Amino acid sequence: MKTPILFLAAALLTASCASNSGKSVIFNDIDAVETVSLDEIATDIEAVPIKADYPLEPFLATFGQSNDFVALDMKLQTVYLVKDYQVVSKLNTVGRGPREYTNITDIAYSAENQTLYAYTPDRKCIYRYKMPDFKYVGCLQVGQDLSAMVLLDSTNLLFVGYDNINEANSGIYRLNLETGASKRIIASGDIGATYTSTSSFYKSGDNVFFSLPNGDNIIYQYTDTVLTPLMAIDYGQYNFKTDMNPNDGNNFDDMIKYMTYRDEGNYAIGGYYLRVTDSVITYWHSPHINGKYHKYFTVCKNGVCRNYDIKVNGLKLKVYPTGLDGDTYETIIDGDWENLIDPDSELSPLAQKIIDTMKKQTDYNPILLKYKLF
C-alpha cells in the first residue's frame, strides 16, 4: 500500500468529535473498562515452550517472527536468537571494551537479512551483528539518547532520540544504515521520547504507523518518506497535561514539576502494539490512575473505543504482549508455575494448558503465549 489510507479516518469518524484545535479525534473513556478472560475474546491461542539446554534469563521482550526472533532479557544484557522455539545462540559481551556494552535498551531485527541492530546507551551507539552467530559488524553513532527504533528496510530505520541539552534536537529520525546520515521527520519533546518505545511502531507492508505520545496522541502513517497524521486519541480528563512538558532539561524546577506529575498524576498517553486496518484501530496502553499503571487492550471501531482488562481465569496474570508477529500477539511467561496460580479462582482450561506447558520446562525457562485479537 503506497498511499496513506485516509479513508480509514472517514470510517472511524462516524461517531467522533473535534478537539479544540480542530483535529478529528476518537474519544477513549478509560473509566469504561470491561474485564474479560483471554479465551473469551481471543482466537488461535497457543502455549509454546522455549527450548534451551541451559537456564535462560527472564525475557523482557521479543522482536521478529514467531519462528525466528530475538529476545532481550530483563537485565538488558543478554540477547537470545530463537528459531522454531529453540534457542540457537546468544549475545552477552558486557564490559568496557570497544565491542562491549553495559546494557542494551532497544533492538531491531531482520530475520530476512539475518541482521541485528542493538542500541547501547553508554556509547550512544547502534551495534550491528550478523546472525545467527552475533558476529560484530560495526557501530553507528547517534547524537541523541535513543528510546525506540524500527527497521524500514535493509538500509533505513526510524529511531526516537532525545537531546537532554537541547530539546530542539529531539524527535523521530530516519537513519541511513549505510552512510550513518540521519534526518528528523518530526519533533518530539521529553514526553514523546519517554513514552515512545520500540513497540509503539507497527509496520505493515511499506507503511509504518505510530502514535506520538503527547496531549493530542496523534496516530501517524509514514510511507515513502511522507508523514501523514491519520487520527488522534482523546482521553478527556486524562489527557497528559502538555504544560507539564519541561522546555529545558537543565531547568531543575520544571523537571521536578514534570516528574512529580509523571509519577503521581492521573493520565493516559500514547499506545503500544498499534495495529491499523481499513476499519479498526487496536492498541495497548498503560494509563496511570491513582498511583498505579493499568494494562488495557483498546479497540476503536466506527468512532467508538472499548477498553479491555484481560486476564486468564485461575492465574495471577494480567495479559499484556511482549511482542507482535503480524496479527499475532505474544506474551512471555516464565518463573515458577506454582506462584502463577490464583488460589482464590478455579483453573480454566486455558490456565491449565499454560501450567502444563510450564511444568514441562526445565530451569523455569519461559513459554510463549500466542493469540489473536479482533
C-alpha positions as CSV (number, residue, x, y, z in Angstrom):
1,M,0.0,0.0,0.0
2,K,1.8,3.1,-1.2
3,T,-0.7,5.8,-0.3
4,P,-1.9,7.0,3.1
5,I,-5.2,5.2,4.0
6,L,-7.1,8.4,4.5
7,F,-10.4,6.5,4.1
8,L,-9.6,5.0,7.5
9,A,-10.3,8.4,9.1
10,A,-13.7,8.6,7.4
11,A,-14.6,5.1,8.6
12,L,-13.6,5.8,12.2
13,L,-15.1,9.3,12.4
14,T,-18.7,8.0,12.3
15,A,-19.1,8.8,15.9
16,S,-16.1,11.0,16.6
17,C,-15.8,14.6,17.8
18,A,-13.4,17.5,17.2
19,S,-10.8,18.8,19.6
20,N,-10.2,22.4,20.4
21,S,-7.5,22.5,17.8
22,G,-10.0,21.3,15.2
23,K,-8.3,18.0,14.7
24,S,-10.5,14.9,14.2
25,V,-10.3,12.6,17.2
26,I,-11.6,9.4,18.7
27,F,-12.6,9.7,22.3
28,N,-11.5,6.9,24.6
29,D,-13.2,6.8,28.0
30,I,-10.7,4.8,30.1
31,D,-13.0,4.8,33.0
32,A,-15.2,2.4,31.0
33,V,-13.3,-0.9,31.1
34,E,-14.5,-4.4,30.7
35,T,-12.7,-7.2,32.4
36,V,-12.6,-10.4,30.3
37,S,-10.7,-13.7,30.1
38,L,-8.4,-14.1,27.2
39,D,-10.2,-17.2,25.9
40,E,-13.4,-15.2,25.7
41,I,-12.1,-12.7,23.1
42,A,-9.0,-14.3,21.5
43,T,-8.6,-16.9,18.8
44,D,-5.7,-19.2,17.8
45,I,-4.4,-19.4,21.4
46,E,-1.2,-21.4,21.8
47,A,1.2,-22.0,24.7
48,V,4.6,-22.9,23.3
49,P,7.8,-23.8,25.3
50,I,11.1,-22.0,24.5
51,K,13.6,-24.8,24.4
52,A,17.2,-24.5,25.7
53,D,19.9,-26.7,27.2
54,Y,20.7,-24.2,29.9
55,P,18.9,-21.7,32.2
56,L,17.7,-18.6,30.4
57,E,17.4,-15.2,31.9
58,P,13.8,-13.9,32.1
59,F,12.7,-12.4,28.8
60,L,11.7,-8.7,28.6
61,A,10.5,-8.6,25.0
62,T,10.7,-10.4,21.7
63,F,11.4,-8.9,18.2
64,G,10.7,-10.7,14.9
65,Q,8.6,-13.5,13.6
66,S,7.4,-16.2,15.9
67,N,9.6,-18.9,14.3
68,D,12.6,-16.6,14.0
69,F,13.0,-14.0,16.7
70,V,15.4,-12.5,19.2
71,A,14.6,-11.9,22.9
72,L,16.1,-9.3,25.2
73,D,16.5,-10.3,28.8
74,M,15.2,-8.4,31.8
75,K,18.7,-7.3,32.8
76,L,19.2,-5.7,29.4
77,Q,22.4,-7.6,28.9
78,T,21.7,-10.8,27.0
79,V,20.1,-11.3,23.6
80,Y,18.9,-14.7,22.5
81,L,18.2,-15.9,19.0
82,V,15.3,-18.3,18.9
83,K,14.4,-20.4,15.8
84,D,11.5,-22.7,15.8
85,Y,11.2,-22.1,19.6
86,Q,14.7,-23.4,20.2
87,V,17.5,-21.0,21.5
88,V,20.3,-21.4,19.0
89,S,22.8,-18.7,20.1
90,K,23.1,-15.7,22.4
91,L,24.9,-12.4,22.8
92,N,26.4,-11.3,26.1
93,T,29.5,-9.1,25.7
94,V,29.1,-6.9,28.8
95,G,32.2,-4.9,29.5
96,R,34.2,-1.8,28.7
97,G,36.0,-2.9,25.6
98,P,35.4,-1.4,22.1
99,R,32.9,-4.0,21.1
100,E,31.3,-4.5,24.5
101,Y,28.4,-2.7,26.3
102,T,27.0,-2.0,29.7
103,N,23.4,-2.8,28.6
104,I,21.2,-2.9,25.5
105,T,17.9,-1.0,25.6
106,D,16.5,-1.2,22.1
107,I,16.6,-3.8,19.3
108,A,15.7,-4.0,15.6
109,Y,15.9,-7.4,14.0
110,S,15.6,-8.5,10.3
111,A,15.2,-12.3,10.0
112,E,15.2,-11.9,6.2
113,N,18.6,-10.2,6.2
114,Q,19.9,-12.0,9.2
115,T,20.9,-8.7,10.8
116,L,20.5,-7.4,14.3
117,Y,20.7,-3.8,15.4
118,A,21.2,-3.2,19.2
119,Y,21.4,0.2,20.8
120,T,23.7,0.7,23.8
121,P,23.1,4.0,25.7
122,D,26.5,4.1,27.4
123,R,28.1,4.6,24.0
124,K,25.1,6.2,22.2
125,C,25.8,3.6,19.5
126,I,23.8,1.2,17.4
127,Y,25.8,-2.1,17.2
128,R,25.3,-4.2,14.1
129,Y,25.6,-8.0,14.2
130,K,25.3,-10.7,11.5
131,M,23.2,-13.6,12.6
132,P,22.9,-16.4,13.6
133,D,26.2,-16.1,15.5
134,F,26.0,-12.4,16.6
135,K,29.1,-11.6,14.6
136,Y,30.1,-8.0,15.2
137,V,29.9,-5.9,12.1
138,G,30.2,-2.3,13.3
139,C,28.8,0.6,15.2
140,L,26.7,3.7,14.1
141,Q,26.9,6.7,16.5
142,V,23.7,8.7,17.1
143,G,23.7,12.2,18.5
144,Q,20.7,11.7,20.9
145,D,19.6,9.3,23.6
146,L,17.6,6.6,21.7
147,S,14.3,5.3,23.2
148,A,12.9,3.3,20.2
149,M,13.7,2.1,16.7
150,V,12.2,0.2,13.9
151,L,13.6,-1.1,10.6
152,L,12.0,0.5,7.5
153,D,14.0,-1.7,5.0
154,S,17.5,-3.1,4.7
155,T,19.1,0.3,4.6
156,N,16.9,2.6,6.8
157,L,15.4,2.7,10.2
158,L,13.4,5.1,12.3
159,F,14.6,6.0,15.8
160,V,13.3,8.2,18.6
161,G,16.0,10.4,20.0
162,Y,16.0,12.9,22.9
163,D,18.7,15.6,23.4
164,N,18.9,16.5,27.1
165,I,21.0,19.5,26.4
166,N,19.0,20.9,23.6
167,E,15.4,19.7,23.3
168,A,15.1,21.3,19.9
169,N,17.1,18.4,18.6
170,S,14.7,15.8,19.9
171,G,12.4,13.8,17.7
172,I,11.9,10.9,15.4
173,Y,14.7,10.5,12.9
174,R,15.2,8.5,9.7
175,L,18.7,6.9,9.8
176,N,20.6,5.6,6.7
177,L,22.3,2.4,7.9
178,E,24.9,2.6,5.1
179,T,26.0,6.2,5.4
180,G,25.1,6.9,9.1
181,A,23.3,10.1,7.9
182,S,20.0,10.9,9.8
183,K,17.2,13.4,9.2
184,R,14.4,14.3,11.6
185,I,10.9,13.6,10.3
186,I,9.0,15.1,13.3
187,A,9.9,16.9,16.5
188,S,9.2,15.3,19.9
189,G,10.0,16.6,23.4
190,D,10.6,14.7,26.6
191,I,7.1,13.4,26.8
192,G,7.3,11.8,23.3
193,A,10.7,10.3,24.0
194,T,9.7,8.9,27.4
195,Y,6.5,7.3,26.3
196,T,7.6,6.0,22.9
197,S,9.1,2.6,22.8
198,T,10.0,0.2,20.0
199,S,6.6,-1.4,20.5
200,S,5.0,2.0,19.5
201,F,5.7,1.3,15.9
202,Y,3.6,-1.0,13.7
203,K,4.9,-2.0,10.3
204,S,2.5,-3.2,7.6
205,G,3.9,-3.6,4.1
206,D,5.5,-0.3,3.1
207,N,3.8,1.6,5.8
208,V,4.8,2.3,9.4
209,F,2.2,3.5,11.9
210,F,2.9,5.0,15.3
211,S,1.3,7.1,18.0
212,L,3.3,10.1,19.2
213,P,2.6,10.4,22.9
214,N,1.6,13.9,24.0
215,G,-1.6,15.8,24.8
216,D,-3.0,15.1,21.3
217,N,-1.8,11.4,20.9
218,I,-1.9,11.6,17.1
219,I,-1.6,8.4,15.1
220,Y,0.7,8.9,12.1
221,Q,1.4,6.9,8.9
222,Y,4.9,7.1,7.4
223,T,5.2,5.9,3.8
224,D,7.9,6.6,1.2
225,T,9.3,9.4,3.4
226,V,5.9,11.0,3.7
227,L,4.4,11.5,7.2
228,T,0.6,11.8,7.4
229,P,-1.5,12.4,10.5
230,L,-4.4,10.0,10.4
231,M,-6.2,10.3,13.7
232,A,-5.9,11.5,17.3
233,I,-6.9,9.7,20.5
234,D,-8.7,11.9,23.1
235,Y,-8.5,10.6,26.7
236,G,-10.6,13.5,28.0
237,Q,-9.7,14.5,31.6
238,Y,-6.9,12.0,31.5
239,N,-5.0,13.7,28.6
240,F,-1.4,14.3,29.6
241,K,-1.1,18.0,30.6
242,T,1.2,19.5,28.0
243,D,2.1,22.4,30.2
244,M,4.0,19.9,32.3
245,N,6.4,19.3,29.5
246,P,9.8,20.7,30.6
247,N,11.2,23.0,27.9
248,D,14.7,22.9,29.3
249,G,16.2,19.7,30.6
250,N,18.6,21.8,32.7
251,N,15.8,23.7,34.5
252,F,15.5,21.9,37.8
253,D,12.2,23.3,38.9
254,D,10.5,22.4,35.6
255,M,11.9,18.9,35.7
256,I,10.7,18.3,39.3
257,K,7.2,19.6,38.4
258,Y,7.1,17.3,35.4
259,M,8.5,14.2,37.2
260,T,6.1,14.7,40.1
261,Y,3.2,14.8,37.7
262,R,4.5,11.8,35.8
263,D,4.8,9.7,39.0
264,E,1.7,10.9,40.8
265,G,-0.8,12.3,38.3
266,N,-3.7,10.6,36.6
267,Y,-3.2,10.4,32.8
268,A,-3.4,8.2,29.7
269,I,-0.9,8.6,26.9
270,G,0.1,7.0,23.6
271,G,-0.4,3.5,22.5
272,Y,1.7,0.3,22.1
273,Y,1.5,-2.6,19.7
274,L,-0.7,-0.5,17.5
275,R,-2.5,-2.2,14.6
276,V,-4.2,-0.3,11.8
277,T,-6.6,-1.9,9.3
278,D,-9.2,-0.5,6.9
279,S,-11.9,-0.3,9.6
280,V,-10.4,-0.7,13.0
281,I,-7.5,0.5,15.2
282,T,-6.4,-1.6,18.1
283,Y,-3.6,-0.8,20.6
284,W,-2.5,-1.4,24.2
285,H,-1.8,1.3,26.7
286,S,-1.0,1.7,30.4
287,P,-3.0,4.6,31.9
288,H,-1.6,5.8,35.2
289,I,-4.6,6.1,37.6
290,N,-4.4,6.6,41.4
291,G,-0.7,5.9,41.5
292,K,-0.8,2.7,39.5
293,Y,-0.2,1.7,35.9
294,H,-3.0,-0.4,34.3
295,K,-2.8,-2.6,31.2
296,Y,-5.6,-2.2,28.7
297,F,-6.3,-3.5,25.3
298,T,-8.3,-1.0,23.2
299,V,-10.5,-1.5,20.1
300,C,-11.6,1.6,18.2
301,K,-14.3,1.0,15.5
302,N,-16.9,3.2,14.0
303,G,-15.7,6.1,16.2
304,V,-16.2,4.1,19.4
305,C,-13.3,2.8,21.6
306,R,-13.7,-0.1,24.0
307,N,-11.2,-1.0,26.7
308,Y,-10.5,-4.5,28.0
309,D,-8.6,-5.6,31.0
310,I,-7.6,-9.1,30.0
311,K,-6.8,-11.9,32.4
312,V,-6.7,-15.7,32.4
313,N,-9.1,-17.3,34.9
314,G,-7.2,-19.2,37.5
315,L,-3.9,-17.4,37.1
316,K,-2.4,-14.2,38.7
317,L,-1.7,-12.9,35.2
318,K,-2.7,-9.7,33.5
319,V,-2.3,-10.3,29.8
320,Y,-0.1,-7.8,28.0
321,P,2.0,-8.5,24.9
322,T,5.8,-8.6,24.9
323,G,5.9,-9.0,21.1
324,L,3.8,-8.8,17.9
325,D,4.2,-11.0,14.8
326,G,1.9,-9.8,12.1
327,D,-1.6,-10.1,13.7
328,T,-0.5,-12.5,16.5
329,Y,0.4,-11.1,19.9
330,E,3.0,-12.9,22.0
331,T,3.3,-12.8,25.8
332,I,6.3,-14.3,27.6
333,I,5.5,-16.2,30.8
334,D,8.3,-17.6,32.9
335,G,9.2,-18.3,36.5
336,D,7.7,-20.8,39.0
337,W,4.4,-22.1,37.8
338,E,3.1,-22.6,41.3
339,N,3.4,-18.9,42.0
340,L,1.3,-18.1,39.0
341,I,-1.8,-20.0,40.2
342,D,-4.5,-17.9,41.8
343,P,-5.7,-19.9,44.9
344,D,-9.0,-18.0,45.0
345,S,-10.0,-19.0,41.5
346,E,-10.6,-22.2,39.7
347,L,-8.2,-23.0,36.9
348,S,-9.8,-22.5,33.5
349,P,-8.9,-24.9,30.6
350,L,-6.6,-22.2,29.2
351,A,-4.9,-21.7,32.6
352,Q,-4.4,-25.5,32.9
353,K,-2.8,-25.6,29.5
354,I,-0.4,-22.8,30.4
355,I,0.5,-24.5,33.7
356,D,1.0,-27.9,32.0
357,T,3.3,-26.3,29.4
358,M,5.3,-24.6,32.2
359,K,5.7,-27.8,34.1
360,K,7.4,-29.4,31.2
361,Q,10.1,-26.7,31.1
362,T,13.4,-27.1,32.9
363,D,15.2,-24.4,34.8
364,Y,11.9,-22.3,34.8
365,N,12.6,-21.4,31.2
366,P,9.9,-19.2,29.5
367,I,7.0,-20.2,27.4
368,L,5.4,-18.1,24.7
369,L,1.7,-17.5,24.8
370,K,0.4,-16.6,21.3
371,Y,-3.1,-15.3,20.5
372,K,-5.1,-13.2,18.0
373,L,-7.5,-10.4,19.0
374,F,-10.1,-8.9,16.6
